[in-house]
């Protein structure tokens, strides 16, 4: 099966699987790779520059990586065959970085706002940054959750892939639950509409990084539209 997958798609798939397996076995030994390699907000004391890259090779659980890689191999392989490995790799990285950027734009603002509220109440941010357990103060708890919870997954880049594929092949039919035929433009469009809804009306129980999904989709859409306009003579 791997022989039929183009090189960049195959290598990214293998890397994601390797990181997931390493995360599982290291967790058994008490090493939390998700905390180390997941993307913390840039104004979190846990942020490290390498997380900008490592976070999109990390996944929270088996179904997270299964869903992401399943979509990636189906759609990403098709785009790589059309564009070639170099352009596809650039596309993937830009979508992933755009997802990280949009995720941070709002999150960084929220953290700074929480810092101001906390210091106004007489608490020390330096002391709170050292806490690893929640307190009885809701404001401090919200801050601790934000600075300690990393974003993981290739979803941002994959939303870029989904957006690009939908723009190029809007009438491609997918079978929802392997039974219900739905065109790409309706399926992906509905998913993006849901993503926007969850950004505007967030649910505290929902840990999905919808802003990252949107960032990846916007970047992917912009790139494919630009390339189509620039290379109209030979662009699919």
ABEGO torsion letter per residue (X at the ends): XAAABBAAAAAAAAAAAAAAAAAAAAAAAGBBAAAAABBBBAABAABBAAAAAAAAABBABAAAAAAAAAAAAAAAAAAAAAAEAAAAAAAAAAAAAAAAAAAAAAAAAAAAAAAAAAAAAGBBAAAAAABABBBABAAAAAAAAAAABBBBEAAAAAAAAAAAAAAABAABBBBBGGABBBBAAAAAAAAAAAAAAAAABBBAABABBAAAAAAAAAAAAAAAAAAAAAAAAABX
